[in-house]
Amino acid sequence: MSIWIHRRPEAEVDAESAAATGPLAGLRLAVKDNVDVAGIPTTAGCPEFAYTPERDAAAVAALRAAGAVVTGKTNLDQFATGLVGTRSPYGPVPDVRRPEYVSGGSSSGSAVAVASAAADIAIGTDTAGSGRVPAAFQGIVGIKPTVGVVSAAGVVPACRSYDCVTIFARDLSTANRAMSALATGATGRPWPADTPLAAPPEPVVAVFDSLPELDEPNLRAFEAVVSALREQGARVVTVDPEPFLAAARLLYGGALVAERYSAVGTFVDAHPEAVDPTVRAIIQGARDLPAHRLVSDLAELERLRAAAMAALADADVLLTPTAPSQPTIAEVAADPVGANSRVGTYTNFCNLFDLCAVAVPAGTAGEAQFGVTVFARAFADAVALDVAARIPNGGNELEDPIERAWPLDVAAVQELVVFGAHLRGQPLERQLTELGARWAGSVQTAPRYRLGALDTVPPKPAVTRVPDGEIGVAVAGERWLLSPAALGRFLAALPAPMQLGAVELADGTWHTGFTCDGAAAAVAKDISEYGGWKAARAAGAIG
């Protein structure tokens, strides 16, 4: 199979894997060949374009620093122009299971390397869906982060304003770990103070009220996913797809394609015979576009984005099929532009609207792999990840539902330890989940506290530290993570006599948690003997 453009000797890879340390130690990393690896030629799928970089791209350096080992450079649609994986002088990359079908592109080799277990993780890039379409066709996971949060330094640009570095893996947990290392080590666009850190327990999921180009097997598979999410408690709403699909058409049918000419147009003009005919036509077709048309299309894009975001105003995520169907290699050869456009029906709008996305497998549609994509607003990457983890398909869920979502390693995070009505399953939990807070596990205080129940509606905890020499108890609580802005909003709404203070946990560390005004605590009902709020409620000690 034409997965590789350059593959490192197996003995070198094995030796590096044995010596590797870090959170990704020994994981085999495939790198799309428009991303620089020091000492290995970067071709972008065009041998005449090749150059040998002296340093790794920021993304490669980040994953290597975390212990991943580069196995080689992978094939792609030339200059990352395509969603099919056939536009390469190194040969088309076929589907790993059905070789008469396309693999999806442009990150074709990276996706097939992972699907075939030739690599554990892979770097792709995504402008119009290249980090998602091949994930769907190959039955693997593709994480496309918010535009710009991962540095694209050392990546041959396709459309500089919209290019994203992405991760492929066979399961969501591995992809999550790789994205954490990638985002931490290749930082780009800064994260805002109001970054949501989790999806709510019962998310609102938007779906399109019509699904053009979707064939019957894919439609049935998609409806099964939607039904499963409903059964899990998600609220499903419908939205008009037209603003999204109109923006998708602008990416190639409008003047935005001028960015592709800006990236490599001079080379294409000088070496036309070196470039795939379809790729050449797309890039050179943008050469003489008038500037006023680009300005007009950017204004139209803003109008469409406003309409789309208004439609999603009450939704946490948007869910779509990743692609409407999977064409054969012969079908793409017969209609290269039309077939490619159909594949991108539900992907092209994503980066234009500054959305993040997680593509996950969701079973099969007939004999084909079927995948869906969960989209969320910019910087709501943890929300998209959480909802994607609910998609029913063996092996793609997070291994541990409490696992630390990758944005928590790069966004600003505050913590809050709670003891009563804000515990999971208690009446005020929603005050945290509505702020995008993430549950981070159960904790217990040092045995230096008393726990009371205030006579409020609903009852609230009074946690106070006992003076030295007095007898206290260890109080059970929970730890939540919030953005700084969310914690600020929470504090602003916190009623007296509740307050926040430093609380000592059983391991001797101090954390921000709920405490209570001393005067109010003095008249609270003492429930310390139960060791925690839930135990006291179970015993009937709290109304």
C-alpha positions as CSV (number, residue, x, y, z in Angstrom):
1,M,0.0,0.0,0.0
2,S,1.2,3.5,-0.8
3,I,1.0,4.8,2.8
4,W,4.5,6.0,3.1
5,I,6.6,8.5,1.3
6,H,9.6,8.0,3.6
7,R,9.9,5.3,6.3
8,R,12.6,5.1,8.8
9,P,14.5,1.9,9.4
10,E,12.7,-0.4,11.8
11,A,15.9,-0.9,13.9
12,E,16.2,2.9,14.5
13,V,12.5,3.1,15.5
14,D,12.8,0.2,17.8
15,A,15.9,1.6,19.5
16,E,14.3,5.0,20.1
17,S,11.1,3.4,21.4
18,A,13.0,1.4,23.9
19,A,14.7,4.5,25.2
20,A,11.7,6.8,25.1
21,T,10.2,8.4,28.2
22,G,7.2,10.6,28.8
23,P,3.4,10.3,28.6
24,L,3.5,8.9,25.0
25,A,6.6,6.8,25.5
26,G,7.2,4.4,22.7
27,L,4.0,5.3,20.7
28,R,4.8,5.1,17.0
29,L,4.1,8.4,15.3
30,A,3.3,8.8,11.5
31,V,3.7,12.3,10.2
32,K,1.8,13.7,7.2
33,D,4.4,14.8,4.6
34,N,3.5,18.4,4.6
35,V,4.8,18.6,8.2
36,D,8.5,19.0,8.8
37,V,10.6,16.2,10.5
38,A,14.3,17.2,10.9
39,G,16.5,15.4,8.4
40,I,13.7,13.9,6.4
41,P,12.5,15.5,3.1
42,T,9.2,17.3,3.2
43,T,7.5,16.8,-0.2
44,A,3.9,17.9,0.4
45,G,3.2,15.1,-2.1
46,C,5.3,16.7,-4.8
47,P,8.9,15.4,-5.3
48,E,10.0,18.5,-7.2
49,F,8.9,20.7,-4.3
50,A,10.9,18.7,-1.7
51,Y,13.2,20.3,0.8
52,T,15.0,18.8,3.9
53,P,14.3,20.8,7.1
54,E,16.8,21.2,9.8
55,R,14.3,21.2,12.6
56,D,11.0,19.5,13.5
57,A,7.7,21.3,13.1
58,A,6.4,22.5,16.4
59,A,3.8,19.7,16.5
60,V,6.4,17.0,15.8
61,A,8.8,18.4,18.4
62,A,5.9,18.4,21.0
63,L,5.0,14.8,20.4
64,R,8.6,13.6,20.4
65,A,9.3,15.5,23.6
66,A,6.4,13.5,25.1
67,G,8.0,10.2,24.1
68,A,6.4,9.4,20.7
69,V,8.8,8.0,18.0
70,V,8.6,9.1,14.4
71,T,8.2,6.0,12.1
72,G,8.0,7.9,8.8
73,K,6.3,10.5,6.5
74,T,3.0,9.6,5.0
75,N,1.3,10.1,1.6
76,L,-1.3,12.8,1.0
77,D,-3.3,14.6,-1.5
78,Q,-0.8,16.8,-3.1
79,F,-0.3,20.2,-1.3
80,A,-3.1,19.0,1.1
81,T,-5.6,19.8,-1.7
82,G,-8.3,17.1,-1.6
83,L,-10.5,14.9,0.6
84,V,-10.0,11.7,-1.2
85,G,-6.4,10.5,-1.0
86,T,-5.9,9.9,-4.7
87,R,-4.1,13.1,-5.9
88,S,-0.5,12.0,-5.3
89,P,2.3,11.0,-7.6
90,Y,3.2,8.4,-5.0
91,G,-0.1,6.6,-5.8
92,P,-3.6,6.7,-4.4
93,V,-4.0,5.5,-0.8
94,P,-6.8,3.0,-0.7
95,D,-9.2,2.1,2.1
96,V,-7.5,-0.3,4.5
97,R,-10.4,-2.7,4.4
98,R,-11.8,-2.2,0.8
99,P,-9.0,-1.3,-1.5
100,E,-11.3,-0.3,-4.4
101,Y,-12.5,2.6,-2.2
102,V,-10.7,5.9,-1.3
103,S,-9.1,6.2,2.1
104,G,-10.2,9.8,2.5
105,G,-7.8,12.7,2.4
106,S,-5.8,14.8,2.3
107,S,-4.3,13.1,5.4
108,S,-4.7,9.7,3.7
109,G,-1.4,8.0,4.6
110,S,-1.6,9.1,8.2
111,A,-5.1,7.7,8.7
112,V,-4.4,4.4,7.0
113,A,-1.1,4.0,9.0
114,V,-3.1,4.2,12.2
115,A,-6.0,2.0,10.9
116,S,-3.6,-0.7,9.8
117,A,-1.6,-0.5,13.1
118,A,1.5,0.6,11.3
119,A,1.5,3.6,13.7
120,D,-0.2,4.2,17.0
121,I,-0.9,7.9,16.4
122,A,-0.5,10.2,13.4
123,I,-0.3,13.9,12.6
124,G,-2.6,15.1,10.0
125,T,-3.7,18.6,8.9
126,D,-7.2,19.9,8.4
127,T,-8.4,22.8,6.3
128,A,-11.6,21.4,4.8
129,G,-11.9,18.1,6.6
130,S,-8.6,16.3,6.1
131,G,-8.3,15.4,9.7
132,R,-11.9,14.1,9.9
133,V,-12.9,12.5,6.5
134,P,-10.1,9.8,6.5
135,A,-10.9,9.1,10.2
136,A,-14.5,8.3,9.2
137,F,-13.5,6.1,6.3
138,Q,-10.9,4.2,8.2
139,G,-12.9,3.7,11.4
140,I,-10.6,5.7,13.7
141,V,-10.6,8.9,15.8
142,G,-9.6,12.3,14.5
143,I,-9.4,15.4,16.8
144,K,-9.4,18.7,15.0
145,P,-8.8,21.4,17.7
146,T,-9.9,25.0,17.7
147,V,-8.2,26.9,14.9
148,G,-4.7,28.1,15.9
149,V,-4.4,26.6,19.4
150,V,-1.8,24.2,18.1
151,S,1.1,26.0,16.3
152,A,1.4,25.3,12.6
153,A,5.0,26.3,12.5
154,G,6.8,23.9,10.2
155,V,3.7,23.0,8.2
156,V,3.5,23.7,4.5
157,P,0.4,25.9,4.3
158,A,-2.7,25.1,2.3
159,C,-5.0,28.0,3.5
160,R,-3.0,29.6,6.2
161,S,-6.0,31.2,7.9
162,Y,-7.8,27.9,8.3
163,D,-5.1,25.2,8.6
164,C,-5.1,23.1,11.7
165,V,-2.8,20.3,12.9
166,T,-4.7,17.2,13.9
167,I,-4.3,13.9,15.6
168,F,-5.4,10.4,14.5
169,A,-5.6,7.4,16.9
170,R,-7.5,4.1,17.0
171,D,-9.3,5.1,20.2
172,L,-10.4,8.4,21.8
173,S,-8.3,7.9,25.0
174,T,-5.1,7.7,23.0
175,A,-6.1,10.6,20.8
176,N,-6.9,12.7,23.9
177,R,-3.4,11.9,25.4
178,A,-1.7,12.8,22.2
179,M,-3.6,16.1,21.9
180,S,-2.6,17.0,25.4
181,A,1.0,16.6,24.6
182,L,0.6,18.4,21.2
183,A,-1.3,21.4,22.6
184,T,1.0,21.7,25.6
185,G,4.2,21.6,23.6
186,A,3.1,23.4,20.4
187,T,1.1,26.3,21.9
188,G,-0.5,28.7,19.6
189,R,-3.6,30.9,20.0
190,P,-4.2,31.7,23.7
191,W,-7.1,30.2,25.5
192,P,-9.7,32.6,27.0
193,A,-10.6,32.9,30.7
194,D,-14.1,31.5,30.1
195,T,-13.1,28.2,28.5
196,P,-15.7,25.5,29.2
197,L,-14.1,22.5,30.7
198,A,-16.8,19.9,30.3
199,A,-20.1,19.1,28.5
200,P,-23.2,19.2,30.7
201,P,-24.7,15.9,31.9
202,E,-27.6,16.3,29.5
203,P,-26.2,18.2,26.5
204,V,-28.2,19.9,23.9
205,V,-27.2,18.3,20.6
206,A,-28.1,20.1,17.3
207,V,-28.6,18.1,14.1
208,F,-29.5,19.3,10.6
209,D,-33.2,19.1,9.7
210,S,-32.2,17.8,6.3
211,L,-29.1,15.8,5.2
212,P,-28.3,16.4,1.5
213,E,-26.1,13.9,-0.3
214,L,-26.5,11.3,2.5
215,D,-27.2,7.8,1.1
216,E,-29.7,5.5,2.8
217,P,-27.2,3.2,4.7
218,N,-25.4,6.3,6.1
219,L,-28.8,7.9,7.0
220,R,-29.9,4.8,9.0
221,A,-26.5,4.7,10.8
222,F,-26.8,8.4,11.7
223,E,-30.3,8.1,13.0
224,A,-29.1,5.2,15.2
225,V,-26.5,7.5,16.8
226,V,-29.0,10.2,17.4
227,S,-31.4,7.8,19.0
228,A,-28.7,6.5,21.3
229,L,-27.8,10.0,22.4
230,R,-31.4,10.6,23.2
231,E,-31.6,7.5,25.3
232,Q,-28.5,8.7,27.3
233,G,-30.4,11.9,28.2
234,A,-29.2,14.3,25.4
235,R,-31.8,16.8,24.1
236,V,-31.8,16.8,20.4
237,V,-32.8,19.9,18.4
238,T,-32.9,20.6,14.7
239,V,-31.3,23.5,12.7
240,D,-31.3,24.6,9.1
241,P,-28.2,23.4,7.4
242,E,-28.1,26.1,4.7
243,P,-25.8,28.6,6.4
244,F,-23.3,25.8,7.0
245,L,-23.5,24.3,3.5
246,A,-23.4,27.8,1.9
247,A,-20.1,28.5,3.7
248,A,-18.8,25.1,2.8
249,R,-19.3,26.0,-0.9
250,L,-17.4,29.2,-0.4
251,L,-14.2,27.4,0.5
252,Y,-13.6,26.2,-3.0
253,G,-16.3,27.9,-5.0
254,G,-15.4,31.4,-3.9
255,A,-12.4,33.6,-3.6
256,L,-11.2,32.1,-0.3
257,V,-9.3,29.6,-2.5
258,A,-6.9,32.5,-3.2
259,E,-5.1,31.4,0.0
260,R,-4.1,28.2,-1.7
261,Y,-2.5,30.2,-4.5
262,S,-0.8,32.4,-2.0
263,A,0.7,29.3,-0.3
264,V,2.2,27.5,-3.3
265,G,1.0,29.2,-6.4
266,T,4.4,30.5,-7.5
267,F,5.8,27.0,-7.4
268,V,2.8,25.6,-9.3
269,D,3.2,28.3,-12.0
270,A,6.9,27.4,-12.4
271,H,6.5,23.6,-12.4
272,P,3.0,22.9,-13.8
273,E,4.1,19.5,-15.0
274,A,5.0,18.4,-11.5
275,V,1.5,19.1,-10.1
276,D,-1.6,16.8,-10.2
277,P,-3.9,18.2,-12.9
278,T,-6.9,18.6,-10.5
279,V,-4.7,20.2,-7.8
280,R,-3.1,22.5,-10.4
281,A,-6.5,23.6,-11.7
282,I,-7.7,24.5,-8.2
283,I,-4.6,26.5,-7.3
284,Q,-4.0,28.2,-10.6
285,G,-7.7,29.0,-10.8
286,A,-7.3,31.3,-7.9
287,R,-4.4,33.3,-9.4
288,D,-6.4,36.0,-11.1
289,L,-9.3,36.4,-8.7
290,P,-10.0,40.1,-8.1
291,A,-9.4,41.4,-4.6
292,H,-12.9,42.8,-4.4
293,R,-14.3,39.3,-4.8
294,L,-12.3,38.1,-1.8
295,V,-13.5,41.0,0.3
296,S,-17.1,40.3,-0.7
297,D,-16.8,36.6,0.1
298,L,-15.3,37.3,3.5
299,A,-18.2,39.6,4.2
300,E,-20.6,36.8,3.1
301,L,-18.8,34.3,5.3
302,E,-19.3,36.6,8.3
303,R,-23.0,36.8,7.5
304,L,-23.3,33.0,7.2
305,R,-21.3,32.5,10.4
306,A,-23.6,34.8,12.3
307,A,-26.6,33.0,11.0
308,A,-25.1,29.6,11.9
309,M,-24.1,30.6,15.4
310,A,-27.5,32.1,16.0
311,A,-29.0,28.7,15.0
312,L,-26.7,27.0,17.5
313,A,-27.2,29.5,20.3
314,D,-29.1,27.1,22.6
315,A,-27.0,24.0,21.6
316,D,-23.9,22.7,23.2
317,V,-22.7,20.8,20.1
318,L,-23.6,20.1,16.5
319,L,-23.6,16.5,15.3
320,T,-23.3,15.5,11.7
321,P,-22.3,12.5,9.6
322,T,-18.6,13.0,8.9
323,A,-19.2,12.3,5.2
324,P,-22.3,11.5,3.2
325,S,-20.8,8.4,1.5
326,Q,-17.5,6.8,0.6
327,P,-16.7,6.9,-3.2
328,T,-14.6,4.3,-5.0
329,I,-11.3,5.3,-6.5
330,A,-12.8,4.8,-10.0
331,E,-15.7,7.2,-9.1
332,V,-13.2,9.8,-8.0
333,A,-11.2,9.3,-11.2
334,A,-14.3,9.8,-13.3
335,D,-15.4,13.0,-11.5
336,P,-12.5,14.3,-9.3
337,V,-14.0,17.6,-8.4
338,G,-17.6,16.5,-7.9
339,A,-16.8,13.5,-5.9
340,N,-14.5,15.4,-3.7
341,S,-17.1,18.2,-3.1
342,R,-19.7,15.6,-2.0
343,V,-17.3,14.1,0.5
344,G,-16.8,17.5,2.0
345,T,-20.5,18.4,2.4
346,Y,-20.3,18.2,6.2
347,T,-16.7,19.2,6.8
348,N,-15.8,22.3,4.8
349,F,-17.6,24.9,7.0
350,C,-15.9,23.9,10.2
351,N,-12.7,26.0,10.2
352,L,-14.4,28.8,8.3
353,F,-16.7,29.1,11.3
354,D,-13.9,28.7,13.9
355,L,-15.3,25.5,15.3
356,C,-13.5,22.6,16.9
357,A,-14.4,19.0,16.0
358,V,-14.0,15.4,17.1
359,A,-14.6,12.7,14.5
360,V,-15.3,9.2,15.9
361,P,-16.3,5.9,14.4
362,A,-20.0,5.0,14.9
363,G,-20.4,1.5,13.5
364,T,-21.0,0.7,9.9
365,A,-23.2,1.7,7.0
366,G,-23.6,-1.4,4.9
367,E,-20.1,-2.6,4.3
368,A,-18.6,0.8,4.8
369,Q,-17.2,2.3,8.1
370,F,-19.5,5.0,9.4
371,G,-18.4,8.0,11.4
372,V,-19.9,11.1,12.9
373,T,-18.4,14.5,13.9
374,V,-19.1,16.4,17.0
375,F,-18.6,20.2,16.5
376,A,-18.4,22.8,19.2
377,R,-17.7,26.5,19.4
378,A,-14.1,27.8,19.5
379,F,-12.3,26.7,22.6
380,A,-15.1,24.3,23.6
381,D,-12.9,21.4,22.7
382,A,-13.6,19.7,26.0
383,V,-17.3,19.8,25.3
384,A,-16.9,18.2,21.9
385,L,-14.6,15.5,23.4
386,D,-17.1,14.7,26.2
387,V,-20.0,14.3,23.7
388,A,-17.9,12.3,21.3
389,A,-17.1,9.9,24.2
390,R,-20.8,9.1,24.4
391,I,-21.1,8.0,20.8
392,P,-21.9,4.2,20.9
393,N,-19.2,2.2,19.2
394,G,-17.0,-0.3,20.9
395,G,-13.5,1.0,21.6
396,N,-13.9,4.6,20.8
397,E,-15.2,5.8,24.3
398,L,-12.8,7.3,26.8
399,E,-11.4,4.5,28.9
400,D,-12.2,6.4,32.1
401,P,-15.1,8.9,32.0
402,I,-13.2,11.0,34.6
403,E,-10.1,11.1,32.4
404,R,-8.5,14.6,32.2
405,A,-9.7,16.1,28.9
406,W,-6.7,17.6,26.9
407,P,-7.8,21.3,27.1
408,L,-7.4,21.2,30.9
409,D,-3.6,21.0,30.3
410,V,-3.5,24.2,28.3
411,A,-6.4,26.3,29.4
412,A,-6.4,28.3,32.7
413,V,-8.1,26.2,35.3
414,Q,-9.4,26.9,38.9
415,E,-10.6,24.4,41.4
416,L,-13.4,24.2,43.8
417,V,-14.0,21.6,46.6
418,V,-17.7,21.2,47.4
419,F,-19.3,19.3,50.3
420,G,-23.1,19.6,50.1
421,A,-25.8,20.7,47.6
422,H,-23.2,21.1,44.8
423,L,-22.1,17.5,44.9
424,R,-22.9,15.3,41.9
425,G,-26.6,14.3,42.0
426,Q,-27.5,17.0,44.5
427,P,-29.9,19.9,43.8
428,L,-27.3,22.6,43.0
429,E,-24.9,20.5,40.9
430,R,-26.4,22.3,37.8
431,Q,-24.9,25.6,39.1
432,L,-21.5,24.1,38.3
433,T,-22.3,22.2,35.2
434,E,-24.0,25.2,33.6
435,L,-20.7,27.0,34.0
436,G,-18.8,24.3,32.1
437,A,-17.2,22.9,35.3
438,R,-15.7,19.4,35.2
439,W,-16.0,16.9,38.0
440,A,-12.5,15.8,39.0
441,G,-13.2,13.1,41.6
442,S,-14.0,12.5,45.3
443,V,-11.8,14.0,48.0
444,Q,-11.7,13.9,51.8
445,T,-10.6,16.6,54.2
446,A,-8.0,16.3,56.9
447,P,-9.7,15.2,60.2
448,R,-9.8,18.8,61.4
449,Y,-13.4,19.8,60.4
450,R,-17.0,19.8,61.5
451,L,-19.9,19.5,59.1
452,G,-23.3,21.1,59.7
453,A,-26.5,21.5,57.7
454,L,-27.8,25.1,57.3
455,D,-31.6,25.6,57.5
456,T,-31.9,26.9,53.9
457,V,-33.8,25.8,50.8
458,P,-32.2,23.6,49.7
459,P,-30.1,22.8,52.8
460,K,-26.4,23.9,52.4
461,P,-23.3,22.6,54.2
462,A,-21.5,24.4,57.0
463,V,-17.9,23.2,56.9
464,T,-15.7,24.8,59.6
465,R,-12.2,24.0,60.8
466,V,-11.9,23.1,64.5
467,P,-9.3,24.9,66.7
468,D,-6.1,23.1,67.6
469,G,-6.7,20.6,70.3
470,E,-10.4,20.0,69.5
471,I,-11.7,16.9,67.9
472,G,-12.7,17.1,64.2
473,V,-13.6,14.6,61.5
474,A,-12.7,14.0,57.9
475,V,-15.4,15.3,55.6
476,A,-16.2,13.7,52.2
477,G,-16.3,16.1,49.3
478,E,-15.7,16.4,45.6
479,R,-13.3,18.4,43.5
480,W,-14.5,20.4,40.5
481,L,-12.5,22.3,37.9
482,L,-13.7,25.6,36.4
483,S,-12.4,28.4,34.2
484,P,-11.4,31.6,36.0
485,A,-14.3,33.4,34.6
486,A,-16.7,30.7,35.6
487,L,-15.4,30.7,39.2
488,G,-15.8,34.5,39.2
489,R,-19.4,34.2,38.1
490,F,-20.0,31.5,40.7
491,L,-18.6,33.6,43.5
492,A,-20.6,36.6,42.4
493,A,-23.8,34.6,42.9
494,L,-22.7,32.9,46.1
495,P,-25.3,33.7,48.9
496,A,-24.3,34.5,52.5
497,P,-23.4,32.8,54.8
498,M,-21.5,30.6,52.2
499,Q,-18.0,31.6,51.4
500,L,-14.9,30.2,49.9
501,G,-11.7,29.5,51.8
502,A,-8.6,27.3,52.0
503,V,-9.5,23.7,52.9
504,E,-6.9,21.1,54.0
505,L,-7.3,17.7,52.4
506,A,-6.3,14.3,53.7
507,D,-3.0,14.3,51.8
508,G,-2.0,17.6,53.5
509,T,-2.6,19.8,50.5
510,W,-4.7,22.9,50.6
511,H,-7.4,23.7,48.1
512,T,-10.1,26.3,47.5
513,G,-13.4,25.0,48.9
514,F,-16.7,25.8,50.5
515,T,-16.6,27.1,54.1
516,C,-19.2,29.0,56.1
517,D,-19.5,32.1,58.2
518,G,-18.8,31.1,61.8
519,A,-22.0,32.6,63.3
520,A,-24.2,30.7,60.9
521,A,-22.2,27.5,61.4
522,A,-22.8,27.7,65.1
523,V,-26.5,27.3,64.8
524,A,-26.4,24.7,62.0
525,K,-27.4,21.1,62.7
526,D,-24.2,19.1,63.4
527,I,-24.0,16.1,61.1
528,S,-20.3,15.5,61.4
529,E,-20.8,11.9,62.6
530,Y,-21.9,10.9,59.1
531,G,-18.6,12.0,57.6
532,G,-20.3,13.6,54.6
533,W,-23.4,15.1,53.1
534,K,-24.6,12.2,51.0
535,A,-24.2,9.8,53.9
536,A,-26.2,12.2,56.1
537,R,-28.9,12.4,53.5
538,A,-29.1,8.7,53.1
539,A,-29.5,8.4,56.9
540,G,-32.3,10.9,56.9
541,A,-30.4,13.5,58.9
542,I,-31.0,16.2,56.3
543,G,-34.4,17.2,55.0
